[in-house]
Amino acid sequence: MTRGQAWKTPELANKYLSGVRGAIPLANEQIEVMMRLIKATGINVGSFLDLGSGDGILSAAILDNFPDAKAVLLDFSEPMIEAAKNKLRAYNNIDFIVYDYGDSSWIKKVAYSFPFDIVVSGFSIHHQTDSRKYELYKEIFDLLSADGLFINIEHVLSPTKWIGSIFAEYFIDSLYRLQLKQGGKMSLQEVAGEFYNRPDKEANILAPVEKQCEWLRRIGYKDVDCYFKIFELAVFGGRRVNGDNGV
Ligand SMILES: C[S@@+](CC[C@H](N)C(=O)[O-])C[C@H]1O[C@@H](n2cnc3c(N)ncnc32)[C@H](O)[C@@H]1O
């Protein structure tokens, strides 16, 4: 069974959407980097896929720039897909698919829309084992159109425990500030306690961004880079240049 099943509960979905998502440090900048890369391809985006879409925050940014693009949002959490339908209700060119991408069968669910100019994913793939991450990156490569781009905005592994602890403090401070702004009364210690005991933490299988970029290069992606990184939050990906099949 794929990890991260806690995302299917309304409790975790709501907690993330109303709190954690808004506390992710430099989240707007991450999305800006994603959009710059998408625009830099020169593709007039006709179709894109958002894997582990949550409420469609990344899709919203793409649709804002390419309102006529055909969007496919896939997530295995019903409450998340419901939130996405609500957020993106102004658009009628979207397919919402409730499905688990934990094994290759998900490809059949999106094959009717193949190929995609852009594939994005936000803070989702890190629940997969490293071998499954690699397979998934290959599956995404095969779904991309010539010159298509894959961008993963992702939680990655700190190189050392010390660096990891700096990230944890940074994130906790941000969570604390957000809950104060929202009228919450939790102390910094209480916020830290919740952060260290969060239900999705067990399901994390973080991998270093360098290793993941190396996998993308091996698969055949071009212009692979970690385009942005602040501690454990990274924006990385690559392009499928001129239909190059990677061999
Ligand atoms: C942390 S949320 C991120 C949501 C959104 N992408 C964002 O950037 O805010 C992770 C999302 O990935 C989804 N997810 C995790 N594992 C999945 C899987 N194996 N198949 C489909 N969706 C998955 C969860 O349901 C959840 O909506």
The ligand as an SDF file (V2000), in Angstrom:
LIG
                    3D

 27 29  0  0  0  0  0  0  0  0999 V2000
    1.2980   18.1930    0.8770 C   0  0  0  0  0  0  0  0  0  0  0  0
   -0.0570   17.9940   -0.1930 S   0  0  0  0  0  0  0  0  0  0  0  0
    0.3940   19.0610   -1.5290 C   0  0  0  0  0  0  0  0  0  0  0  0
   -0.7790   19.5290   -2.3320 C   0  0  0  0  0  0  0  0  0  0  0  0
   -0.4230   20.4920   -3.4760 C   0  0  0  0  0  0  0  0  0  0  0  0
    0.3120   19.8370   -4.5260 N   0  0  0  0  0  0  0  0  0  0  0  0
    0.3630   21.6750   -2.9660 C   0  0  0  0  0  0  0  0  0  0  0  0
    1.4270   21.9900   -3.5370 O   0  0  0  0  0  0  0  0  0  0  0  0
   -0.0830   22.3040   -2.0130 O   0  0  0  0  0  0  0  0  0  0  0  0
    0.2820   16.3980   -0.8930 C   0  0  0  0  0  0  0  0  0  0  0  0
   -0.8320   15.9190   -1.8230 C   0  0  0  0  0  0  0  0  0  0  0  0
   -0.3940   14.7420   -2.5110 O   0  0  0  0  0  0  0  0  0  0  0  0
   -1.4560   13.8000   -2.5090 C   0  0  0  0  0  0  0  0  0  0  0  0
   -0.8450   12.4590   -2.6210 N   0  0  0  0  0  0  0  0  0  0  0  0
    0.0950   11.9230   -1.8080 C   0  0  0  0  0  0  0  0  0  0  0  0
    0.4200   10.6800   -2.2280 N   0  0  0  0  0  0  0  0  0  0  0  0
   -0.3400   10.4430   -3.3330 C   0  0  0  0  0  0  0  0  0  0  0  0
   -0.4730    9.3210   -4.2070 C   0  0  0  0  0  0  0  0  0  0  0  0
    0.2530    8.2120   -4.0160 N   0  0  0  0  0  0  0  0  0  0  0  0
   -1.3480    9.3940   -5.2370 N   0  0  0  0  0  0  0  0  0  0  0  0
   -2.1070   10.5140   -5.4250 C   0  0  0  0  0  0  0  0  0  0  0  0
   -2.0180   11.6270   -4.6120 N   0  0  0  0  0  0  0  0  0  0  0  0
   -1.1550   11.5720   -3.5880 C   0  0  0  0  0  0  0  0  0  0  0  0
   -2.1660   14.0420   -1.1840 C   0  0  0  0  0  0  0  0  0  0  0  0
   -3.4770   13.5370   -1.1730 O   0  0  0  0  0  0  0  0  0  0  0  0
   -2.1060   15.5400   -1.0680 C   0  0  0  0  0  0  0  0  0  0  0  0
   -3.2070   16.1620   -1.6750 O   0  0  0  0  0  0  0  0  0  0  0  0
  1  2  1  0
  2  3  1  0
  2 10  1  0
  3  4  1  0
  4  5  1  0
  5  6  1  0
  5  7  1  0
  7  8  2  0
  7  9  1  0
 10 11  1  0
 11 12  1  0
 11 26  1  0
 12 13  1  0
 13 14  1  0
 13 24  1  0
 14 15  1  0
 14 23  1  0
 15 16  2  0
 16 17  1  0
 17 18  1  0
 17 23  2  0
 18 19  1  0
 18 20  2  0
 20 21  1  0
 21 22  2  0
 22 23  1  0
 24 25  1  0
 24 26  1  0
 26 27  1  0
M  CHG  2   2   1   9  -1
M  END
$$$$
